[in-house]
Amino acid sequence: MTNRIGVYPGTFDPITFGHLDLVERALHVVDTLIVGVALNQNKDSLFSVDERLEMTRTEIAKLPAAKGKTVIVKPLVDTLLVNFAKENHADLIFRGLRAVSDFEYEFKMCVVNRRLEPQIETVFLMACEKHQFVSSVFVKEVCRLGGDISSFVSPEIARKLIEKYGVKNA
């Protein structure tokens, strides 16, 4: 019996309930999930890679689906996603889709990745309806403007966001 390994990459700035839903669902498909916390040069991250690694590890450890599975959270920096997957012996890459607008970008990335590493498959998981339009960018903006983010992130993540922005939330 083989150990099926998957990679779920993202910036997780911060990790949301939508991200955690995808982690849980990916764990139904693989024995080991590598969560790659990426440094994206095209995005201004609020949290450092180290902060995001710590938050992601803490939140994933709370998931019931993570019990009895191997979940490794590690930085994904200065390398191609397919190289990261190959270095970690993964044969699957998980990508979340919230809306049709995500599909075009993800489809292009999938085609390029497949050309670079044909043996690594990309699995698209649709966001569940509860988290369909939740994004880290959206959560940060709502928090920065003093809105309630409790339905998007855990209390610990909300506290970290509030501290970063120095705001009082409802």
C-alpha positions in Angstrom: 0.0 0.0 0.0 1.4 3.4 -0.9 1.3 6.6 1.1 -0.5 9.1 -1.1 1.0 12.6 -0.5 -0.6 15.9 -1.5 0.5 19.5 -1.4 -1.8 22.4 -0.5 0.0 25.7 -1.2 -1.1 29.2 -0.2 -0.1 32.4 1.4 -2.4 31.9 4.3 -2.2 35.6 5.3 -4.1 34.7 7.5 -5.5 31.2 7.4 -9.3 31.3 7.2 -12.1 28.8 7.8 -12.2 28.4 4.0 -8.6 27.3 4.0 -9.2 24.9 6.9 -12.2 23.4 5.1 -10.0 22.6 2.1 -7.4 21.0 4.4 -10.0 18.8 5.9 -11.3 17.7 2.5 -7.9 17.1 1.1 -7.1 14.8 4.1 -9.9 12.5 2.9 -7.9 12.0 -0.3 -4.3 11.7 0.9 -2.5 10.0 3.8 0.0 12.9 4.1 -0.7 16.6 3.4 2.1 19.1 3.0 0.8 22.6 3.5 3.1 25.0 1.8 3.1 28.5 3.2 4.2 30.6 0.3 6.0 33.9 0.1 4.3 35.6 -2.9 6.4 38.5 -4.2 3.2 39.9 -5.9 1.4 40.2 -2.6 2.2 42.4 0.4 1.8 40.1 3.3 0.5 41.4 6.7 2.2 38.5 8.5 5.7 37.2 8.1 6.3 33.7 6.8 7.2 32.6 10.3 4.0 34.0 11.8 1.9 32.4 9.0 3.6 29.1 9.6 2.9 29.2 13.3 -0.7 30.3 12.8 -1.3 27.6 10.1 0.2 24.8 12.3 -1.9 25.9 15.3 -5.2 26.0 13.4 -4.6 22.7 11.5 -3.8 20.9 14.7 -7.4 21.7 15.9 -9.0 19.9 13.0 -10.7 16.5 13.6 -9.6 15.3 10.2 -5.9 15.9 11.1 -6.1 13.3 13.9 -4.3 10.2 12.7 -3.1 11.8 9.5 0.3 13.3 8.8 0.1 17.0 8.1 3.3 19.0 7.7 3.3 22.7 7.4 6.5 24.2 5.8 7.6 27.2 4.0 7.3 27.3 0.2 9.9 30.0 -0.7 12.0 30.6 -3.8 10.9 27.5 -5.7 8.3 26.4 -8.2 5.3 24.7 -6.8 5.9 21.6 -8.9 9.5 21.4 -7.6 8.2 21.8 -4.0 5.8 18.9 -4.7 8.5 16.8 -6.3 10.9 17.4 -3.4 8.2 16.3 -1.0 7.3 13.2 -3.0 3.8 14.5 -3.6 1.7 13.3 -6.6 -1.2 15.7 -6.0 -1.5 19.5 -5.7 -4.7 20.8 -4.2 -6.1 24.1 -5.3 -9.3 25.8 -4.0 -11.8 27.5 -6.3 -14.2 30.0 -4.9 -15.7 31.4 -8.1 -15.4 31.3 -11.9 -12.9 34.1 -11.7 -10.4 31.8 -9.8 -10.7 29.2 -12.5 -8.9 31.0 -15.3 -5.8 31.7 -13.2 -5.8 28.2 -11.7 -6.3 26.5 -15.1 -3.3 28.3 -16.6 -1.1 27.4 -13.6 -2.3 23.8 -13.8 -1.3 23.6 -17.5 2.1 25.0 -16.9 2.7 22.7 -13.9 1.6 19.7 -15.9 4.0 20.6 -18.6 6.9 20.9 -16.1 6.0 17.8 -14.1 3.4 15.6 -16.0 3.3 13.0 -13.2 1.9 15.5 -10.6 -1.8 16.0 -10.8 -3.7 19.1 -9.8 -7.0 18.5 -7.9 -9.4 21.4 -7.8 -11.7 21.6 -4.7 -14.7 23.9 -4.9 -15.1 26.1 -1.8 -18.1 25.1 0.2 -21.0 27.5 0.0 -20.4 28.7 3.5 -16.9 30.0 2.6 -17.5 30.7 -1.1 -16.5 34.3 -1.0 -14.1 34.4 1.9 -10.6 35.4 1.1 -7.7 36.6 3.3 -7.8 39.9 1.5 -11.5 40.3 2.4 -11.0 39.3 6.0 -8.1 41.7 6.4 -10.1 44.6 5.0 -13.1 43.9 7.2 -10.9 43.7 10.2 -9.0 46.9 9.4 -12.2 48.8 9.1 -13.5 47.4 12.5 -15.9 44.8 11.2 -16.7 41.5 12.8 -14.5 38.7 11.3 -15.6 35.9 13.7 -17.4 34.0 11.0 -14.3 33.9 8.8 -11.4 33.1 11.2 -10.8 31.5 14.6 -10.8 33.7 17.7 -7.0 33.4 17.9 -6.5 34.6 14.3 -9.0 37.4 14.8 -7.0 38.5 17.9 -3.8 38.5 15.9 -5.4 40.6 13.1 -6.9 43.1 15.6 -3.4 43.4 17.2 -1.7 44.0 13.8 -4.2 46.7 12.8 -4.6 48.2 16.3 -8.4 48.4 15.9 -11.3 47.7 18.2 -13.8 45.2 16.6 -17.4 44.7 17.4 
